[in-house]
Amino acid sequence: MLILTRKNREAVVIGENSGIGQLLKVTVLEVHSGRVKLGFEADSELPIHRAEVWERIQAQNRTS
């Protein structure tokens, strides 16, 4: 696991923008009372899910 520290309005970019890979940009929008609000920018083909939703999708795919 990679652990990074980011301040408000700072971002992390995952992937490459060379036309080969998909790009995901995660920006810290707000930190308040122990909660972090994140913004995600990605190619429209790249699905983005909360972890618990993704796990349910994976479980459904295994049973199908």
C-alpha positions in Angstrom: 0.0 0.0 0.0 1.3 3.4 -0.9 0.5 6.1 1.7 0.6 9.7 0.6 -0.1 12.9 2.5 -2.0 15.6 0.6 -3.4 19.0 1.7 -6.7 20.5 0.7 -6.9 20.9 -3.1 -3.8 18.8 -3.7 -4.1 15.7 -6.0 -2.7 12.4 -6.9 -2.6 11.1 -10.5 -2.7 7.4 -11.3 -1.9 6.0 -14.7 -0.6 7.7 -17.8 -2.0 10.1 -20.3 -0.2 8.8 -23.4 -3.3 7.3 -25.0 -2.3 3.8 -23.9 -3.3 3.8 -20.3 -6.2 5.2 -18.4 -5.9 8.2 -16.1 -7.4 8.7 -12.7 -6.9 12.0 -10.8 -7.9 12.1 -7.1 -8.1 15.5 -5.4 -8.7 16.3 -1.7 -11.6 18.6 -1.7 -12.2 19.0 2.0 -11.0 17.8 5.4 -13.4 18.3 8.3 -14.1 16.6 11.6 -12.0 13.5 10.7 -13.7 13.1 7.3 -12.1 13.6 3.9 -14.0 14.6 0.8 -12.4 13.3 -2.4 -13.0 14.3 -6.0 -12.3 11.8 -8.8 -11.6 12.6 -12.5 -11.3 9.7 -14.9 -11.8 8.6 -18.4 -15.6 8.0 -18.9 -14.8 4.3 -19.6 -13.2 3.8 -16.2 -15.8 2.6 -13.6 -15.3 4.1 -10.1 -17.0 2.5 -7.1 -16.8 2.7 -3.3 -15.0 -0.4 -2.0 -18.1 -2.0 -0.5 -20.0 -1.6 -3.8 -17.1 -3.0 -5.8 -16.9 -6.0 -3.4 -20.6 -6.7 -4.0 -20.2 -6.5 -7.7 -17.3 -9.0 -7.5 -19.3 -11.4 -5.4 -22.2 -11.3 -7.8 -19.8 -11.9 -10.7 -18.4 -15.0 -8.9 -21.8 -16.5 -8.4 -23.0 -15.8 -12.0 
